Amino acid sequence: MLAQSEIDALLSGAIDMEQKEAQNRLSPPDFGNHPAQRQKHVQPYNFWSPARFSKEQMRAGELVHEDLSGRLTTSLPTFLRTNVRPHLVHLEQGRFADFIKDFPASTLFHLITLAPLPGHMVLTMSANVSYLILEQRLGGKIEGKVTERALTEIDQSLLRGMVEHMLGDMKTAWSKVAALEPSLEDSTINQHWVTMVMGNERVILLTIELSMQGVTGTISLFIPFNTLKPITNVLNPHIWIAGRKEHQQDPLARQVALQSMLKANIPVRVLLGGADLPLKDLLSLQVGDVIALEQEIEKPLVVLVANKKQFYARVGRANKHLGIQITDVFREQEAAP
C-alpha cells in the first residue's frame, strides 16, 4: 500500500517525464493562427480515502446543517441564557481515524443514533466553548484565559444535557429529507472506544462555528457514509428545497375501506364459566345432573370478540331471548392475579 506522499511523488514524476518528451519532439511550424496548447491539469487522488459522497449529497448535507445552525441560533440562547451565534463554516469528507487523531485527549465525544438509520454519528465541541458552556450553566463567569482541565462526571452530564437539547433541532433540520429520530446513546472521553465503534469509516465532517461572549469555538459532526447510505437516493438539494413529500390519505378511499369493514361478521362469545372434573365423575354423568361452575353469580362474565377478551358483562333477558349487558372494558392488568 503506497502512502499519500509516495503517490504524489509518482504523479509528479509522470508529469516531468511528459514535459521532457514533449520538448524532445519536433514542433510543427508556427503559422500564427493555431489555438494555444492547453496545459494538462493533474489532480492528486487519495487512494486511501476516496470520495464517497457525491457533490449533490455534500450540498444536501450542507443545506441541512445550515438550517440546523439557523435553528440553534434561536434555541441555544434560551437554553444557555446568553447570546450565541452558530453558523456552518466547513464541510469535507475523509476517514474518521484521520480526523480524530488531531483532537486532544480530553475531548468529550457524543455518540448519536439517527433511527431508523444504522450506525452512529459523533458530535464534539471544542474545549474553549465547552468550558464556557459549563460556567454559564453553573452560573459563573470565566475571568481571563481558560485553563484546560479534565472533565468531571458533572461536567459531562451538563454538556450531555446541551446535546440532548440540540436533538430536537437536528430532527427538524433533517425532516425535509427523511423522518429521523436522533437519540444520544453515549458520551465518553475514551478515544479508543469511539475509534472502535466508528472504525475506519468514511465520514462527512461538518464544522459549526460557535461565538459566545467573545469566545469562538466549534461543534464538529461526523456522519458515516454507511449511516446515510439508505437515504442517498433522497439526499440531494432538490428534495431538500422542495421538501419531503408526506404520505397523504385519500379521505374517499378511507371511507370506502371503512364501509367494507363495517359489513364484516365478527364472532362474539360469552364465557359463562368452567369446571374441573375427575374423569370418573365425567363418565358417570347422567341427564339431570348439575355441574357447579367456578364462576360466581355476582361476578361479571367475560365477553370475547374474535377470540380476544374485550368486555365484562352481566346476564339478563332481552325480549324472549337470553342476553348480556356490557358493564366495563376488559383490562389485562386488572384481570392478572
C-alpha positions in Angstrom: 0.0 0.0 0.0 1.5 3.3 -1.1 1.5 6.3 1.2 0.0 9.6 0.0 3.4 11.2 -0.3 4.6 8.3 -2.5 1.6 8.7 -4.7 2.1 12.4 -5.1 5.8 11.8 -5.9 4.8 9.2 -8.6 2.3 11.6 -10.1 4.9 14.4 -10.1 7.4 12.2 -11.8 4.9 11.3 -14.5 4.3 14.9 -15.2 8.0 15.7 -15.5 8.5 12.8 -18.0 5.6 14.0 -20.2 7.1 17.5 -20.3 10.6 16.2 -21.2 9.2 14.0 -24.0 7.3 17.0 -25.4 10.4 19.1 -25.5 12.4 16.4 -27.4 9.8 16.1 -30.2 9.9 18.3 -33.4 7.4 21.1 -33.0 5.3 21.9 -36.1 5.8 25.2 -38.0 4.1 28.1 -36.3 1.7 29.9 -38.7 0.5 32.3 -36.1 -3.2 31.2 -36.2 -3.3 27.9 -34.4 -5.0 27.7 -30.9 -2.8 27.7 -27.9 -2.0 24.4 -26.5 -3.9 23.7 -23.3 -1.8 22.8 -20.3 -2.6 19.5 -18.6 -4.1 19.7 -15.2 -3.5 16.7 -12.9 -5.4 16.4 -9.7 -3.9 14.3 -6.9 -6.2 11.5 -5.8 -6.1 10.0 -2.3 -6.4 6.2 -2.9 -6.6 5.5 0.9 -9.6 7.7 1.4 -11.6 8.1 -1.8 -14.5 10.5 -2.0 -17.8 8.5 -1.4 -20.2 11.4 -1.1 -21.2 13.0 -4.4 -21.3 16.7 -4.8 -25.1 16.7 -4.6 -25.0 14.7 -1.4 -22.4 17.0 0.1 -24.5 20.0 -0.9 -27.7 18.5 0.6 -25.8 17.8 3.9 -24.6 21.4 3.8 -28.2 22.7 3.4 -29.4 20.5 6.2 -26.8 21.8 8.7 -27.1 25.4 7.6 -30.8 25.0 8.6 -29.6 23.4 11.8 -27.3 26.3 12.5 -30.2 28.7 12.0 -32.4 26.8 14.4 -29.7 26.7 17.0 -29.4 30.5 16.8 -32.9 30.6 18.3 -32.9 27.6 20.7 -29.4 27.8 22.3 -29.7 31.4 23.7 -32.8 30.3 25.6 -31.1 27.2 26.9 -27.8 28.9 27.9 -29.3 32.3 28.8 -26.7 34.2 26.7 -26.3 35.3 23.1 -25.0 32.5 20.8 -24.2 32.8 17.1 -23.7 29.4 15.4 -23.1 29.1 11.6 -21.7 26.4 9.4 -18.1 27.2 8.3 -16.6 23.9 6.9 -17.5 20.8 5.1 -15.3 17.9 4.0 -15.1 14.1 3.8 -12.5 11.6 4.7 -11.8 8.8 7.1 -12.8 9.1 10.8 -9.4 7.9 12.0 -7.6 10.7 10.2 -9.9 13.3 11.8 -9.9 12.0 15.4 -6.1 11.9 15.8 -6.0 15.7 15.8 -8.3 16.0 18.8 -6.9 16.4 22.4 -7.2 13.6 24.8 -9.8 15.4 27.0 -12.3 15.8 24.1 -15.8 14.6 25.0 -17.4 12.5 22.2 -21.2 12.2 22.0 -22.4 9.1 20.1 -25.8 9.8 18.4 -28.1 7.4 16.6 -30.4 8.5 13.8 -33.1 6.0 13.9 -34.1 4.2 11.7 -30.7 4.6 10.0 -27.8 2.2 11.1 -24.7 3.1 12.9 -23.8 6.3 14.9 -22.8 9.8 14.2 -20.3 11.7 16.5 -20.6 15.2 17.9 -17.8 17.1 19.7 -17.3 20.6 21.0 -14.0 22.4 21.2 -12.6 22.8 24.7 -12.9 26.6 25.0 -16.6 26.6 24.2 -17.2 23.5 26.4 -15.7 25.3 29.5 -17.7 28.5 28.7 -20.9 26.5 28.5 -20.2 24.8 31.8 -19.5 28.1 33.5 -22.7 29.6 32.0 -24.8 26.6 33.1 -23.3 26.7 36.6 -24.0 30.4 37.0 -20.3 31.5 37.0 -18.2 33.7 34.7 -14.7 32.9 33.2 -12.1 35.5 34.0 -9.1 35.7 31.8 -7.6 32.8 29.9 -9.4 29.4 30.0 -7.3 26.7 31.8 -7.8 23.2 30.3 -8.7 20.5 32.8 -10.2 17.0 32.9 -14.0 16.9 32.6 -15.7 15.6 35.7 -18.8 13.4 35.6 -20.9 16.5 36.4 -19.3 18.4 33.6 -20.0 15.6 31.2 -23.6 15.4 32.4 -24.2 19.1 31.8 -22.7 19.0 28.3 -24.7 15.9 27.6 -27.8 17.9 28.5 -27.0 20.6 25.9 -26.5 17.9 23.2 -29.9 16.4 24.1 -31.4 19.9 23.8 -30.0 20.1 20.2 -31.5 16.8 19.1 -35.0 18.4 18.5 -33.5 21.0 16.1 -31.5 18.2 14.4 -34.7 16.2 13.9 -36.4 19.2 12.4 -33.5 20.1 10.1 -33.4 16.6 8.7 -37.2 16.4 8.3 -37.1 17.9 4.8 -35.0 14.9 3.6 -36.1 12.0 5.9 -38.0 11.3 9.0 -35.2 10.6 11.6 -35.3 10.3 15.4 -31.9 11.4 16.8 -31.1 10.0 20.2 -28.0 10.4 22.4 -26.7 6.9 23.1 -23.4 7.6 24.9 -20.9 10.3 25.9 -17.3 9.4 26.6 -13.8 10.8 26.6 -12.3 7.5 25.7 -11.0 8.0 22.1 -10.1 4.3 21.8 -13.8 3.3 22.5 -15.0 5.8 19.9 -12.5 4.6 17.4 -13.6 1.0 18.0 -17.3 2.0 17.5 -16.7 4.1 14.4 -13.8 2.0 12.9 -12.2 3.4 9.9 -15.5 4.7 8.4 -15.6 7.2 5.7 -17.4 10.2 7.1 -18.6 13.7 6.2 -17.3 16.3 8.6 -19.4 19.4 9.3 -18.0 22.2 11.4 -20.3 24.7 13.0 -18.6 27.8 14.5 -20.0 28.9 17.8 -19.5 32.5 19.0 -20.4 33.2 22.6 -19.3 36.1 25.0 -16.4 37.0 22.8 -15.2 33.3 22.6 -15.2 31.4 19.3 -15.2 27.7 19.2 -16.5 24.8 17.1 -19.0 22.0 17.1 -17.9 19.1 14.8 -20.3 16.5 13.5 -19.0 13.3 11.9 -21.7 11.3 9.9 -20.6 8.0 8.3 -21.4 7.2 4.7 -22.8 3.8 5.7 -25.2 5.6 8.0 -26.6 7.8 5.3 -26.5 5.1 2.6 -30.2 4.1 3.0 -31.3 7.6 2.2 -28.7 8.6 -0.5 -31.4 8.5 -3.1 -33.2 11.4 -1.4 -30.1 13.2 -0.2 -29.9 15.9 -2.8 -30.5 19.6 -2.7 -33.6 19.5 -5.0 -35.5 17.3 -2.5 -34.4 19.5 0.4 -35.6 22.6 -1.3 -38.9 21.1 -2.4 -39.4 19.3 0.9 -40.0 15.7 1.7 -43.4 14.5 0.4 -45.5 13.2 3.2 -47.9 10.3 2.5 -51.4 11.8 2.4 -54.5 9.8 2.9 -57.3 9.8 0.4 -60.5 10.5 2.5 -62.7 8.9 -0.1 -60.7 5.7 -0.2 -60.6 5.6 3.6 -64.4 5.9 3.8 -64.8 3.1 1.2 -62.5 0.8 3.2 -64.3 1.7 6.4 -67.7 0.8 4.9 -66.4 -2.5 3.7 -65.0 -3.3 7.2 -68.4 -2.5 8.8 -70.0 -5.3 6.8 -67.6 -8.0 8.2 -69.1 -10.6 10.6 -67.1 -11.0 13.9 -67.8 -13.8 16.3 -68.8 -12.7 19.8 -68.9 -15.3 22.7 -69.6 -15.1 26.4 -67.7 -17.3 28.9 -70.3 -18.5 31.5 -67.6 -20.3 33.4 -65.6 -23.5 33.7 -65.1 -26.5 36.0 -62.5 -29.2 36.6 -64.0 -32.7 36.9 -62.3 -36.1 37.6 -62.6 -38.5 34.7 -64.6 -40.8 36.9 -67.3 -38.2 37.6 -67.3 -37.2 33.9 -68.0 -40.8 32.8 -70.8 -41.1 35.4 -72.7 -38.0 34.3 -76.4 -38.5 33.5 -79.4 -36.4 32.4 -80.4 -34.1 35.1 -77.0 -33.8 36.8 -75.8 -30.3 37.8 -72.2 -29.2 37.4 -71.1 -26.3 39.6 -69.1 -23.7 37.7 -66.2 -21.8 39.1 -67.8 -18.5 38.1 -69.6 -16.8 41.0 -73.1 -15.4 40.2 -72.4 -11.8 41.3 -69.2 -11.5 39.3 -69.4 -10.2 35.7 -68.8 -12.5 32.7 -66.1 -12.1 30.1 -67.1 -11.3 26.6 -64.8 -12.5 23.7 -64.7 -10.6 20.4 -62.8 -12.5 17.7 -61.5 -14.9 20.4 -60.0 -12.0 22.3 -61.2 -10.8 25.7 -62.7 -7.3 25.3 -65.5 -6.6 27.8 -67.2 -7.5 31.0 -71.0 -8.2 31.0 -73.9 -9.4 33.1 -76.6 -11.9 32.0 -80.2 -10.8 31.5 -83.2 -11.1 29.3 -83.8 -9.3 26.0 -87.4 -9.8 24.9 -87.8 -13.6 24.7 -84.0 -14.3 24.4 -81.2 -14.6 26.8 -78.9 -11.5 26.6 -76.0 -9.7 28.2 -75.4 -6.1 29.1 -71.8 -4.6 28.8 -70.6 -3.3 32.1 -66.9 -2.5 31.6 -63.9 -2.9 29.3 -61.6 -5.8 29.9 -58.1 -4.9 31.1 -55.3 -7.4 31.2 -53.5 -5.7 34.1 -56.7 -5.8 36.3 -57.5 -9.4 35.4 -54.0 -10.6 36.2 -53.7 -12.0 39.8 
